[in-house]
Amino acid sequence: MEYSPGSVPPSRSGGQDELRAGRHAGISDEECLITLKVLQRLTRDTGGQAWHH
């Protein structure tokens, strides 16, 4: 499923919308999407072992 900035999947309940709003406070959808893509790439590039001891 492709995420597009500003979209909210129809399966979200009202409580999840409030949680999302809290996590995104001061962060645009575009910035969040970029961050998620970078984190996914980092995890993939490290073989899924992106953990520091």
N, CA, C and O atoms as CSV, one atom per row, in Angstrom:
chain,resi,resn,atom,element,x,y,z
A,1,MET,N,N,0.838,-1.178,0.000
A,1,MET,CA,C,0.000,0.000,0.000
A,1,MET,C,C,0.885,1.244,0.000
A,1,MET,O,O,1.778,1.368,0.837
A,2,GLU,N,N,0.653,2.119,-0.888
A,2,GLU,CA,C,1.433,3.345,-1.018
A,2,GLU,C,C,0.841,4.430,-0.130
A,2,GLU,O,O,-0.370,4.654,-0.131
A,3,TYR,N,N,1.698,5.099,0.625
A,3,TYR,CA,C,1.269,6.206,1.482
A,3,TYR,C,C,1.437,7.495,0.709
A,3,TYR,O,O,2.467,7.725,0.074
A,4,SER,N,N,0.443,8.313,0.767
A,4,SER,CA,C,0.588,9.640,0.165
A,4,SER,C,C,0.329,10.677,1.248
A,4,SER,O,O,-0.602,10.524,2.038
A,5,PRO,N,N,1.139,11.728,1.296
A,5,PRO,CA,C,0.979,12.748,2.325
A,5,PRO,C,C,-0.448,13.280,2.381
A,5,PRO,O,O,-1.057,13.589,1.356
A,6,GLY,N,N,-0.957,13.376,3.585
A,6,GLY,CA,C,-2.300,13.906,3.780
A,6,GLY,C,C,-3.394,12.868,3.732
A,6,GLY,O,O,-4.542,13.172,4.056
A,7,SER,N,N,-3.067,11.632,3.332
A,7,SER,CA,C,-4.110,10.615,3.261
A,7,SER,C,C,-4.249,9.911,4.600
A,7,SER,O,O,-3.267,9.720,5.318
A,8,VAL,N,N,-5.456,9.532,4.923
A,8,VAL,CA,C,-5.740,8.787,6.144
A,8,VAL,C,C,-6.520,7.555,5.731
A,8,VAL,O,O,-7.625,7.681,5.202
A,9,PRO,N,N,-5.973,6.360,5.961
A,9,PRO,CA,C,-6.697,5.146,5.588
A,9,PRO,C,C,-8.072,5.104,6.235
A,9,PRO,O,O,-8.210,5.498,7.393
A,10,PRO,N,N,-9.096,4.638,5.523
A,10,PRO,CA,C,-10.454,4.637,6.063
A,10,PRO,C,C,-10.629,3.725,7.269
A,10,PRO,O,O,-11.622,3.861,7.985
A,11,SER,N,N,-9.717,2.810,7.521
A,11,SER,CA,C,-9.860,1.860,8.622
A,11,SER,C,C,-9.470,2.457,9.977
A,11,SER,O,O,-9.642,1.795,11.001
A,12,ARG,N,N,-8.958,3.668,10.011
A,12,ARG,CA,C,-8.527,4.273,11.270
A,12,ARG,C,C,-9.712,4.683,12.112
A,12,ARG,O,O,-10.689,5.241,11.614
A,13,SER,N,N,-9.609,4.397,13.396
A,13,SER,CA,C,-10.656,4.841,14.315
A,13,SER,C,C,-10.329,6.240,14.793
A,13,SER,O,O,-9.225,6.734,14.564
A,14,GLY,N,N,-11.280,6.885,15.457
A,14,GLY,CA,C,-11.079,8.237,15.956
A,14,GLY,C,C,-9.900,8.340,16.903
A,14,GLY,O,O,-9.177,9.335,16.862
A,15,GLY,N,N,-9.678,7.341,17.763
A,15,GLY,CA,C,-8.568,7.369,18.705
A,15,GLY,C,C,-7.222,7.376,18.000
A,15,GLY,O,O,-6.298,8.061,18.437
A,16,GLN,N,N,-7.103,6.631,16.931
A,16,GLN,CA,C,-5.843,6.595,16.184
A,16,GLN,C,C,-5.567,7.925,15.503
A,16,GLN,O,O,-4.410,8.324,15.363
A,17,ASP,N,N,-6.617,8.612,15.079
A,17,ASP,CA,C,-6.431,9.931,14.463
A,17,ASP,C,C,-5.843,10.905,15.484
A,17,ASP,O,O,-4.992,11.727,15.145
A,18,GLU,N,N,-6.300,10.809,16.733
A,18,GLU,CA,C,-5.772,11.688,17.780
A,18,GLU,C,C,-4.314,11.360,18.071
A,18,GLU,O,O,-3.505,12.270,18.255
A,19,LEU,N,N,-3.965,10.086,18.116
A,19,LEU,CA,C,-2.579,9.682,18.336
A,19,LEU,C,C,-1.690,10.178,17.199
A,19,LEU,O,O,-0.589,10.675,17.435
A,20,ARG,N,N,-2.167,10.041,15.983
A,20,ARG,CA,C,-1.408,10.502,14.814
A,20,ARG,C,C,-1.177,12.004,14.895
A,20,ARG,O,O,-0.076,12.479,14.615
A,21,ALA,N,N,-2.197,12.746,15.271
A,21,ALA,CA,C,-2.069,14.199,15.382
A,21,ALA,C,C,-1.001,14.563,16.417
A,21,ALA,O,O,-0.237,15.506,16.211
A,22,GLY,N,N,-0.944,13.827,17.518
A,22,GLY,CA,C,0.065,14.081,18.539
A,22,GLY,C,C,1.468,13.789,18.047
A,22,GLY,O,O,2.397,14.544,18.332
A,23,ARG,N,N,1.630,12.701,17.309
A,23,ARG,CA,C,2.946,12.335,16.775
A,23,ARG,C,C,3.398,13.312,15.706
A,23,ARG,O,O,4.598,13.524,15.530
A,24,HIS,N,N,2.457,13.910,14.992
A,24,HIS,CA,C,2.786,14.798,13.874
A,24,HIS,C,C,2.810,16.264,14.274
A,24,HIS,O,O,3.004,17.126,13.417
A,25,ALA,N,N,2.620,16.566,15.532
A,25,ALA,CA,C,2.571,17.970,15.966
A,25,ALA,C,C,3.861,18.687,15.555
A,25,ALA,O,O,4.947,18.326,16.008
A,26,GLY,N,N,3.737,19.683,14.713
A,26,GLY,CA,C,4.887,20.457,14.262
A,26,GLY,C,C,5.682,19.801,13.148
A,26,GLY,O,O,6.709,20.336,12.731
A,27,ILE,N,N,5.230,18.652,12.658
A,27,ILE,CA,C,5.939,17.923,11.600
A,27,ILE,C,C,4.972,17.754,10.427
A,27,ILE,O,O,3.873,17.227,10.594
A,28,SER,N,N,5.380,18.197,9.258
A,28,SER,CA,C,4.507,18.065,8.086
A,28,SER,C,C,4.439,16.605,7.646
A,28,SER,O,O,5.315,15.804,7.971
A,29,ASP,N,N,3.394,16.276,6.907
A,29,ASP,CA,C,3.269,14.918,6.363
A,29,ASP,C,C,4.457,14.584,5.472
A,29,ASP,O,O,4.935,13.450,5.465
A,30,GLU,N,N,4.937,15.583,4.713
A,30,GLU,CA,C,6.078,15.359,3.823
A,30,GLU,C,C,7.334,15.006,4.620
A,30,GLU,O,O,8.068,14.088,4.253
A,31,GLU,N,N,7.583,15.744,5.722
A,31,GLU,CA,C,8.751,15.463,6.562
A,31,GLU,C,C,8.649,14.080,7.203
A,31,GLU,O,O,9.644,13.360,7.302
A,32,CYS,N,N,7.464,13.719,7.628
A,32,CYS,CA,C,7.255,12.405,8.235
A,32,CYS,C,C,7.513,11.298,7.213
A,32,CYS,O,O,8.174,10.305,7.520
A,33,LEU,N,N,7.000,11.470,6.021
A,33,LEU,CA,C,7.184,10.478,4.966
A,33,LEU,C,C,8.666,10.309,4.628
A,33,LEU,O,O,9.143,9.185,4.472
A,34,ILE,N,N,9.387,11.413,4.515
A,34,ILE,CA,C,10.824,11.346,4.221
A,34,ILE,C,C,11.553,10.594,5.332
A,34,ILE,O,O,12.396,9.739,5.061
A,35,THR,N,N,11.226,10.914,6.577
A,35,THR,CA,C,11.868,10.258,7.720
A,35,THR,C,C,11.598,8.762,7.715
A,35,THR,O,O,12.513,7.966,7.930
A,36,LEU,N,N,10.347,8.370,7.472
A,36,LEU,CA,C,10.018,6.948,7.433
A,36,LEU,C,C,10.770,6.222,6.326
A,36,LEU,O,O,11.251,5.107,6.526
A,37,LYS,N,N,10.871,6.849,5.166
A,37,LYS,CA,C,11.594,6.222,4.054
A,37,LYS,C,C,13.075,6.056,4.384
A,37,LYS,O,O,13.670,5.028,4.061
A,38,VAL,N,N,13.675,7.062,5.028
A,38,VAL,CA,C,15.083,6.962,5.412
A,38,VAL,C,C,15.270,5.844,6.433
A,38,VAL,O,O,16.212,5.059,6.322
A,39,LEU,N,N,14.388,5.763,7.421
A,39,LEU,CA,C,14.495,4.704,8.433
A,39,LEU,C,C,14.304,3.317,7.819
A,39,LEU,O,O,14.995,2.371,8.197
A,40,GLN,N,N,13.369,3.192,6.873
A,40,GLN,CA,C,13.173,1.914,6.191
A,40,GLN,C,C,14.421,1.530,5.401
A,40,GLN,O,O,14.834,0.371,5.418
A,41,ARG,N,N,15.019,2.494,4.714
A,41,ARG,CA,C,16.229,2.228,3.936
A,41,ARG,C,C,17.380,1.838,4.857
A,41,ARG,O,O,18.132,0.912,4.552
A,42,LEU,N,N,17.522,2.533,5.975
A,42,LEU,CA,C,18.566,2.219,6.942
A,42,LEU,C,C,18.404,0.798,7.465
A,42,LEU,O,O,19.373,0.042,7.546
A,43,THR,N,N,17.185,0.444,7.815
A,43,THR,CA,C,16.925,-0.905,8.320
A,43,THR,C,C,17.226,-1.947,7.248
A,43,THR,O,O,17.851,-2.969,7.533
A,44,ARG,N,N,16.783,-1.695,6.016
A,44,ARG,CA,C,17.039,-2.628,4.912
A,44,ARG,C,C,18.537,-2.749,4.640
A,44,ARG,O,O,19.045,-3.854,4.453
A,45,ASP,N,N,19.244,-1.626,4.616
A,45,ASP,CA,C,20.670,-1.629,4.299
A,45,ASP,C,C,21.514,-2.308,5.374
A,45,ASP,O,O,22.622,-2.764,5.091
A,46,THR,N,N,21.006,-2.381,6.596
A,46,THR,CA,C,21.751,-3.037,7.674
A,46,THR,C,C,21.256,-4.459,7.903
A,46,THR,O,O,21.555,-5.068,8.929
A,47,GLY,N,N,20.502,-4.982,6.952
A,47,GLY,CA,C,20.009,-6.346,7.068
A,47,GLY,C,C,18.952,-6.516,8.153
A,47,GLY,O,O,18.762,-7.611,8.683
A,48,GLY,N,N,18.274,-5.433,8.476
A,48,GLY,CA,C,17.240,-5.506,9.498
A,48,GLY,C,C,17.805,-5.487,10.899
A,48,GLY,O,O,17.074,-5.725,11.861
A,49,GLN,N,N,19.092,-5.208,11.037
A,49,GLN,CA,C,19.754,-5.225,12.349
A,49,GLN,C,C,20.171,-3.807,12.750
A,49,GLN,O,O,21.303,-3.599,13.188
A,50,ALA,N,N,19.282,-2.847,12.608
A,50,ALA,CA,C,19.588,-1.456,12.908
A,50,ALA,C,C,19.446,-1.196,14.402
A,50,ALA,O,O,18.582,-0.427,14.825
A,51,TRP,N,N,20.294,-1.838,15.196
A,51,TRP,CA,C,20.266,-1.685,16.649
A,51,TRP,C,C,21.677,-1.508,17.144
A,51,TRP,O,O,22.571,-2.259,16.752
A,52,HIS,N,N,21.892,-0.542,17.988
A,52,HIS,CA,C,23.229,-0.272,18.507
A,52,HIS,C,C,23.302,-0.727,19.952
A,52,HIS,O,O,22.393,-0.461,20.738
A,53,HIS,N,N,24.375,-1.407,20.301
A,53,HIS,CA,C,24.570,-1.885,21.680
A,53,HIS,C,C,25.509,-0.980,22.409
A,53,HIS,O,O,25.802,-1.210,23.582
